[in-house]
Amino acid sequence: MWRQQLASLARLPSSSISSCKNGPTNRLLASSAASSEPLSPPSKSPSYKYLIPGSLLQDAPNPVQRALSIENADAPERKQAEKQEFIEKFGVRPGDTGSTSVQVACLTVRIKHVKDHCNANKQDKAARRGYTALLTRRRTLMKYLRRKDFASYQNVIKELGLTGFT
């Protein structure tokens, strides 16, 4: 059963493939955007590469689950999965990436990864400057969010574990 479902994801109409960037992740995003069912909230079930829902692989053999597990993904795939989780969590509607709370959450993911890079590469001054710019951008968005929608501001601080914005 899981093989048929994965095969159906691979056989997307050419119109949905040509309308998105190359790569299996973007093809999956195009197929999920084309479907009429709403996106489900992030679950605590294991995450899989290429944003494959866990329900597709629950009957799959253990080696297949481990091979497609997010723990075996490289850093960009893990970052994308984390961003997608925050988009689903803070989005006002499915696929919402423009609301302030989603922008803050996505910036927080980028900040975390750039911070890890800066800690590993002390001499990378350009990355440190970019890190500072990301922090400034997030601080500006947080000030805007605090001014316009205080309840959402408090929710973002609580969910992301941010401090120093009071």
LINFEN-V169337 format. One record per helix or strand of 3 or more residues. SS is the DSSP state (h for helix, s for strand). FROM is the first residue (numbers start at 1). LEN is the number of residues. If there is no record, write none. Layout:
SS & FROM & LEN
SS & FROM & LEN
This chain:
h & 2 & 9
h & 14 & 5
h & 24 & 11
h & 49 & 3
h & 54 & 3
h & 62 & 6
h & 70 & 3
h & 75 & 16
h & 100 & 21
h & 125 & 24
h & 150 & 11
